[in-house]
């Protein structure tokens, strides 16, 4: 869908709508994904879809509908139904207004290479991984995703924002009968994905952790690589960097702004406008995204807002709205954790006894206020002794207060990596943390 | 529509497929959520489109589009075949499908009241009635009530001559009260957490749930939890309530029996399974009283349907009998690969997704004692109810669950309330520690409306029949 087509449909809906305020969100996607396992491709899919969402507000009453049928009748029906829904509800005195027009930062988010990537191109890149796995007597699995997205947000207060972006992501797990190793990459331009490097990384981890030993659960020094740190940070963000949780006093940030909540070496911010994070320049209400410092040198500084939560505190939205209807509130989904000055090798060399974690699996929140998470290690967990990686260890379960972990960070790497998580993107370094609690061990 | 589907299959045949199927789906969803006396979300959504799965040169391709017309069908068939050819670029062997008899059938969820014909005013009134009772407790700072309805109208046709039309209706509702103290947040939900109870049914479910009648109880419990004792850290006897046990079945039995996981095709995201083929008919996964079925035919189960998305009729399959692991859930491809008969559990999230092996209704069959007798027979332990958090390793062995609430059991009686309880274990050890399952009087098919699997992510609706059951020597209070 072109930007012109988005404009035509959106303006038509605004013209038809009798509501006090109306918002139109149009997303058009053309995506494809190839999955491989057991050293062959087993699933290979493509999707062309659109989504039209209409939000109307009439006398502070809101109704939302969505459809992917873009006929005149369907659009009119969707608008009519949104108005019916609004008319069935009671006014929300806390609703003030949809956002007004503001200039956003122009960003280059589109890659022709990615948009024009073909199924056979994905297969050829995957063959690099599989060839390496075959050479090392390992099996490779993973997924390679390429696609383009065009988004348009229009409202009756003058906002009309469009953007087209591409994304290419690949992840792979190399396995021996007793071990596994993981590598991934996320890029705007698919040509920046280096499957030779990923194959070497995943194979190295799988081969180094063959026949892992079991160690006792307990408190350990850990070196968490970027994928593990990103997982932890995104759950932290979900627990409490958004204004809705903050205002409802169920966030660890509630009542803590200005107070020390992590070690002084920790600074976390959200910045969807940074070229180092690949976010949209505006949120799903059309508000330009702002760089927001969340934790600075250990002090809780800010949370992120959409228009609804901002207006409740007489503030401006920071540009962190999710698509309406949204029960989760605004979210920080382009996170950064400030890098340090050492290398991962230096972290390992300085560790008498510790565990190196490649990534976590099935992390979940046990207590959002106390930021207690649990989850498993997977795909490359190693024992470090006297400054060297000794062997792989059987995977461990952690149950850990994350703010406490971020108060015990001893070293931070100079390099960062961009990681894709369930809730967004996160650019993070490797962390060395003292007293990290492993509470269980599994059989592999 | 019939002409368009036949056109798609005809085009596929001209592209050299050895097999192709087409699914056309229209999905309608209504979500209503209120919070603290205000509408939090009221939305209607619909999605319509088609997907074409093709086997070319022995491997799969799939393409889908929201434009449902002849020109687009032609393009999408060609794309699907091109994708299949790219798959064949990296193949070790050809896909073989287990044989099926072509069928032409219709199926429709039995529904007493179509929820999409019930007025929004009536739905909101039912929710507000329950939600305002939650708010009567001073310390309840977040009061929530919600309803969700999903209607799937889909047509499946294949080059083998199968033609199936299905209309599946799902309904669900629940309430939740969150109490917030100085440095503590506690939640109680009814009839279950994560949105309540869900079944394949119509609006008649909502009246049966009696949300209003249970609001005062859960609000009181949420407030009481603020002052309750922390769950201690120890190894003890645990009795799990039905809805928590349903999720335990889902995570530690349901996922590991998916034969695609077992064969390694979900490795990179969800992982594999400890139930490798050598364990079939050999592993004592549970104690003698543990019997588990996968039953897509049971009335009102959230995983109930007429035919799966490969056109296989819904089936009831034994998974665990007297503690012995005896069955997987499978697809035509995995059944052929392992020499099993296909038991029809392939479902897709929508027109734009390929079908994957998904749980149907994975049921832990009821035992002998009543729930009252089970508790009376327990000298010392902890009763845990309503899921709060869940996590399990990538072979489905080491798990840890948190529940909203717990109570001590002393000398056959439920006593003091415990907050922030959790428990952990290793799957076969846990199920072998099961020494009592309560009877059919407390057996409910709980709905799990949000089971995630696959890339791109797919969400499936599954059901789990369970009644409260007792487990010995379980670690509780992890991380305390």
Interface residues (C-beta under 8 A of the other chain):
Chain A: X31 X32 X33 X34 X35 X36 X37 X38 X39 X40 X41 X42 X43 X44 X45 X46 X47 X48 X49 X50 X51 X61 X62 X63 X64 X65 X66 X67 X68 X69 X81 X82 X84 X85 X88 X89 X90 X92 X94 X118 X119 X120 X122 X123 X124 X126 X127 X130 X139 X141 X142 X143 X145 X171 X172 X173 X175 X248 X249 X250 X325 X326 X327 X361 X362 X363 X364 X365 X366 X367 X368 X369 X372 X374 X375 X376 X378 X395 X397 X399 X400 X437 X439 X440 X441 X442 X443 X444
Chain B: X31 X33 X35 X38 X39 X40 X41 X42 X43 X44 X45 X46 X47 X48 X49 X59 X60 X61 X62 X63 X64 X65 X66 X67 X76 X79 X80 X82 X83 X84 X85 X86 X87 X89 X90 X91 X92 X93 X119 X120 X121 X124 X141 X142 X178 X180 X183 X184 X185 X263 X264 X265 X266 X267 X268 X269 X271 X274 X352 X353 X354 X388 X389 X390 X391 X392 X393 X394 X395 X397 X398 X400 X402 X420 X422 X424 X426 X455 X456 X478 X479
